[in-house]
Amino acid sequence: MRLFDAAEIDAALSYPGLIDILDEAFRGEVIAPKRGQYAIERPGEADAVLLTMPAWSGPAAEKPYIGTKIVSVFFGNGKRNLPGVMGAYLLMDGATGRPLAVMDGNRLTTWRTAAASALASRYMSNPEASHMLMVGAGALAPFIVKAHRSVRPLTDIAIWARRPEAAEATVAELAREGIAARATTDLEGEARTADIISCATNATEPLIHGHWLKREAHLDLIGGFTMQMREADADALHRARVVVDSSKAIDEGGDVAVAIAEGSYSADKVAGTLADLCHGRIEGGVAGGGITLFKSVGVALEDLAAAVAVWERGEGA
């Protein structure tokens, strides 16, 4: 059994290559049961969450695989200078059940989350989008920028974070890869002019308000995955054509689920899922131009597709 660390995952994956792989995966036959989500009480500390996300190839797959991601979310880890989200991915042979590899779960998640975000944008956002606002400056932010930049002609990339120094650090990291970006402290001003707004935060109150969004803006909501987390208000949902990565985004957590639970939004207003987009069952954009919104909470088939790509690249398959 092989161990793939972050550097090996980075060497195996690229944009837009992984975006194309996910597009094919969503059009394929992958079984992804409901993820397990368990609250962990930590007396005297912030609570934690344990997630298990299994998926496996369909019966017609020529080379079947099974995979499971195990993720811990410790909301108090910032005080320890540790990542809030950590995990590992186990990839197995789908024909025999033989364990093949364990992979750095954080790095795999980072790659596939940004790829799914850009995949939705490729279907939904204005093809001429040039101004992107990245809300949040965690480890995921540079990957989101790079993924979106691979599918849209971005020339003006602004980074906003609660801590301005974090935004500056992300700008510097992107600069080392030859990508020009700038830090901003004017969230509303940038949001009002941005073509694409991606949010990857742990916000519990809306950061983006619907009345800020211009007519053809695309809003990409990534961070919220529990019923206590929210990055945009209900007005943003009402003004937009809404697509979710899966039905989990409707009832398990994050912006859409929270708005439905509080009665400010209705599930029947959701246009469809990312799989619907990839299959061509729904349109991505709005006829005549309009606001689009993609809400993701994470789909296990994305992890499986990314893990298989790493494995087959590493094994020379």
N, C-alpha and C positions, 0 to 999 in steps of 0.2 A: 504494500500500500504506500502510495506516494504522499508527501506533504508539499503543498504549494503555498509559499508565503506571498506577501504582497508584491514583492519585486517580480516574481514569476508570473503572477496574474497580470501585472502591468505589461510584461513583455508579450503575453499571449493575446491581449485584447487591444482594440483600437476603435475609434469613431471615424467614419460611420459604420465600420464593419459590424460591431455588436448591435447597432440599431437595426441593420438588415437581418441579423440573426434573430432578433426578437420579433421582427415583423413576420418572419417565416414561422417562428414558434407559435405565435398567436393564431396563425392560419392552420397550424398542424393539429395533431391529436395528442394532447398531453392531459393527463388526469391530475388535478390539483385539489385535493379535499380541503375542507374548511381548516384554516390554521388553528392551532391551539394557542390560546392566550390566557395566561395565568397571572393573577395579581399576587405579589409577594410582599408581605408585611415586614417592615424592618423597624422594630421598636426603637424610638428615638432618632430614626433616620427617615429620609424620604423613601416612599414606597418604590418598589421595583416591579418589573414585568418580565415574564419568561414567555417567549414565542417559539413555537415549533411549526415549520412550514415544509410539509412533504409534497413531492410531485413525482410522477413517473411517466415514461413513454407509453403511448397507446399500444394496443395489441398488434397493430399493423407495422410498427416501427421495425426497420431493418436492423438497426443497432440500438436495442432498448437500454434505457438507463433508469435508475431510481436515485432520488436525491432528497436529503432533508437538511434544512437549515435550523440550527438552534441558536437563538438570540436572547441575550439578556439586556434589559434596559434599566439602568440604575440612574434615576433622576438626580441623585445627589452626588454623582461622581465628579461633577465640575469642581467641587470643593477639594477633591483629592487629586486634581490635575489628571484625571483619567477620562477616557471617552465614556459618554453615557450609554452608548450602544456597543456591545461586543458579542462575537459569536463565531461559530465554525460551520462549515458545510461538509457533509459526508456524501460522496458520490459512490454509487454502487452499480455493478453490472446488472442490467435489467433482466438478463436471461438466467442468471445463476444466483443473484443476490450477493456476489462476492464484493467486499469493499475494495474500491479502486483508489480513492484519494480522500484526504481531508484538506480543505482549503481555508485560507483566511476569510472568515465570513464577513468581516467588515469591508475588506477590499472588494470582494465579489459583489456585495450589496451596493457599494458606492458606484461601481461600474454599471451594474444593471439598472439601478434606480435612475441614474442620469440618462441612460440609453432609452428607457421607457418614456421618460419625460420628453426627450427629443423626438422619439417616434410619434408620440401624440402631436407634438408641435408640427412635425412634417405633414401630418394630415390636416391639422386644424388652423395653424397660424398663417398670417399673410406671407406668401412666398417671398415678398420683398422686404420682410421685416429686417430692420437694421439697428434698432435701438433696444437693447436688453437691460432690464433691471434685475439684478440678483439680490434677493432679500434673504440675508443670512450669510454668515462667513465661516461656517464650519468646514469639516473635512470634505463634505459633499460639494460645496460651492464650486470649486475649480472644475470638477468633473461635469457639473451641470452646464457651466459656461462652455466647456470644450465640446460637449455633446451637441448643444444647440448651435454652436458655431459651425459644426460640421454639416448642418442641414439648412441653415439660413445665413444670408450674407450680412452678418453682424459687423458693424463698424464702430458702434458706440456702446460700450459695456460698462454699466455702473454697478458698484457693489455697495450695499447698505447693510449695516449691522448695528445692533444696540451699542456695541463697543466700537467706536470708530477705529481703534487700533487693530481690531480683528479684520475690518474691511481693508485697511491698508496692507495687512499681512497677506490677504488673498490677492490683492492687486500685485504685490511683489512676487508671489508664487506664480501667478500667470505670466508676469513679465519674464521670469526665468525660462518660460517655455515659448517666449516670443509672441505672447498675446497681450495686446494693449487693453488695459481697463483702467478705471478710475474709481476712487472711493467717493461716496457722497453722504451727506448728513441730511439731505432734503428728501425724505421718503415720499411725501405727497407730491412734490414737484416732479420728481422723476417718474412716479407712477402715472401721473397725468399725461406724460408724453411718450412713455415706453410702448413699443410694439409687442414685446414679450416681457412678462413679469414672472419670474420663478421664485417661489418661496420655499425655503428649507430651514425651518426654525422649530423651536419647541414652544411657540407662542400658545397661550391659553386665551387670549383676547385678540380680536381681529386687528391685523396690521394694515391690511388693504381694504379699502372701502369702495363699494360699487360705483358711487358717484364720481370717483376719481378717474375711472377707466375711459379711455377714448374709444371711438366707434369701432375700430378694428383691432383692439388689443386682444392678446391671448394671455390668459392668467393660468399659471401652472402651480398647483398647490401640492406640495410634497410632504411637508413636515408633520401635519396632524394625523395621528393614527389611533388616538383614544378619544373617548367622549369628553375628555377634559381639554382637548387641544383644538385650536382654531386659528387660521391665518387670514381668513377673509370673512366679511359679513354676509348676511343673507341677501342684501341688495346686489352684491356681485353675482350671486347665483341667479337671481331673477333677471338680471340684465344680459345674461350670457346663455349661449348654447352649451350645455354641460354634458361632458362625457367623463366616465369614471373608469379606472383600470379594471375593476371587477365589481360584482354586487356587494363585496365586503365594504366598499366605500360608502354604500348606501345605509348599511345597518350596523357596522361595527365601530366606526370611529372616524374622526376628522370632520372637516367643514360641512360636507353634505349631510352626513349622518346626524351631526349636532343640530343643524338647521331643521331637519325633518323631525327630530325628537322634540324640539321646542315649538314646533308648529308653524315656523316661519317659511317653510319650503315643503314641497311635495315630491315624493319619489317618482311620481308619474311624469314629472317635468324633465327628468334625466333622459337625454337623447339615446344613450346606449353605453356600451363598454368599448375598451380598446380593441378587444377581439372583433367587435362589430365593425369598427373602423378598418381593421386589417382585412377583414373578409369582404369589405365593400357593402355591408348591409345598411350602413348609414353614411351620410355625408359628414365630412369633418367641419367645413366652414359654414358660414351663414350666407345664404343667397343674397346677393346685393351688398354684402359686407355687414359685419356685426361682431360683437364680442364673443369670444370662445373661452371656455374654461375646462381644464383637465384636472381631475382630482385623483391622486394615487395614494394607496395605502400599502402597496407591495403585493406582488403576485408570485406564488411559488414557481410557476413555470418560467418566469424570468431568471430566477436563480439557477434552475436546472439547465436552461439553455446556455447561460453564461458559463456554468461549471463544465458542461460538456465541451464548449468551445475551448476552455483552458486545458482540459484533459486531452482532447484530440490534438491540439497544437503541441502540447508538451510531449505526447507520445508519438507524434509524427503521423497520426492517422489521416 
